[in-house]
Amino acid sequence: MNGMVIRESFKCEVLPEALKAIVVDRYDHLLGGTDPVEIVTVDVGQDHLLRTLVEVSGKLKPHHYYAHFVVEGILYVVFPNTIVPILGLDDAEGVRRCEAVAGIFSVPASQLEVQMMFRFEHSD
């Protein structure tokens, strides 16, 4: 597994075609402890990474959501039509850039828990 998305984050609340064949797990979660969502974990091969990131970014709702993928030690945080790489846990500039971009899409910086994203955990 190297990617995590929220099904409800997509415009039609349906997984993009690029993700359907690579689903590893699906489970229900209370986002922020109150909003029921379905978390979907996927396994994207290196040879399909760019195509997948671009497709996901084009199908996300315009506000409040993002997806993330980790490939070869790089975290890709995907916002609507925007992909922000973070080159490792010590990439402070990448984290700052990601937080700035998140603000454009009404995602609070407090939701961007980079260490948890690298480990595919999420806060309750």
C-alpha positions in Angstrom: 0.0 0.0 0.0 1.3 3.4 -0.9 -1.7 5.7 -1.3 -4.7 6.8 0.8 -7.8 8.6 -0.5 -11.2 9.4 0.9 -13.9 8.2 -1.5 -16.2 11.1 -0.7 -13.4 13.5 -1.7 -14.1 12.9 -5.4 -16.6 15.0 -7.3 -18.9 12.0 -8.0 -17.9 10.2 -4.8 -16.7 7.4 -7.0 -13.0 6.2 -7.2 -11.2 7.3 -10.4 -10.6 4.5 -12.9 -6.8 4.6 -12.2 -7.5 3.5 -8.6 -10.2 0.8 -9.0 -7.9 -2.0 -9.9 -5.3 -1.3 -7.3 -7.4 -1.1 -4.1 -5.7 -2.8 -1.1 -8.3 -2.0 1.6 -11.4 0.0 2.3 -12.8 0.9 5.7 -15.2 3.4 7.3 -13.8 6.2 9.4 -15.2 9.2 11.3 -13.3 12.2 9.8 -12.7 14.7 12.6 -14.6 12.3 14.9 -17.9 13.3 13.4 -18.1 12.9 9.6 -18.5 9.3 8.2 -16.2 8.6 5.2 -14.7 5.7 3.5 -10.9 5.5 3.5 -9.4 3.6 0.5 -5.8 2.5 0.5 -4.2 1.6 -2.9 -0.9 0.3 -4.2 0.3 2.4 -7.2 3.2 1.1 -9.2 6.0 3.4 -10.1 5.3 3.1 -13.8 1.7 4.4 -13.3 2.4 6.9 -10.6 2.3 10.2 -12.6 -0.8 9.2 -14.5 -2.5 8.2 -11.2 -1.6 11.4 -9.4 -2.8 13.6 -12.3 -6.1 11.7 -12.6 -6.7 11.9 -8.9 -5.9 15.6 -8.8 -8.4 16.3 -11.6 -11.2 14.5 -9.9 -11.0 15.9 -6.3 -13.7 18.2 -5.0 -12.5 21.8 -5.1 -12.3 22.3 -1.3 -11.5 20.5 2.0 -10.0 17.3 0.6 -6.6 15.9 -0.5 -5.1 12.5 -1.1 -1.6 11.3 -0.5 0.8 8.8 -1.9 4.4 7.7 -0.8 6.7 6.3 -3.4 10.4 5.7 -2.9 10.5 8.0 0.2 8.7 10.9 -1.4 5.3 12.0 -0.1 3.0 13.3 -2.8 0.1 15.4 -1.4 -2.6 15.7 -4.1 -5.0 18.6 -4.1 -7.4 19.6 -6.9 -5.2 20.0 -10.0 -2.1 20.4 -7.9 0.5 17.9 -6.7 3.0 18.9 -3.9 6.0 16.6 -3.3 7.6 16.4 0.2 11.1 14.9 -0.2 11.2 13.3 3.3 10.5 14.0 6.9 13.2 16.6 7.1 11.9 18.6 4.1 10.7 21.6 6.1 10.4 23.7 2.9 8.2 21.1 1.3 6.0 20.9 4.3 5.6 24.7 4.4 4.8 24.7 0.6 2.2 22.0 1.2 0.6 23.9 4.1 0.4 27.0 1.9 -1.2 25.1 -1.0 -3.6 23.4 1.5 -4.9 26.8 2.6 -5.9 27.6 -1.0 -8.2 24.6 -0.9 -9.6 25.2 2.6 -7.6 22.4 4.2 -6.3 23.5 7.6 -2.6 23.0 8.1 -3.5 21.0 11.3 -4.9 18.3 9.1 -1.6 17.8 7.3 0.2 15.5 9.7 3.1 14.7 7.5 4.7 12.1 9.8 1.4 10.2 9.9 1.0 10.5 6.1 4.4 8.9 5.6 3.2 6.0 7.9 -0.3 5.8 6.5 -2.0 6.6 9.8 -4.6 9.2 10.5 -5.8 11.0 13.6 -9.2 10.3 15.0 
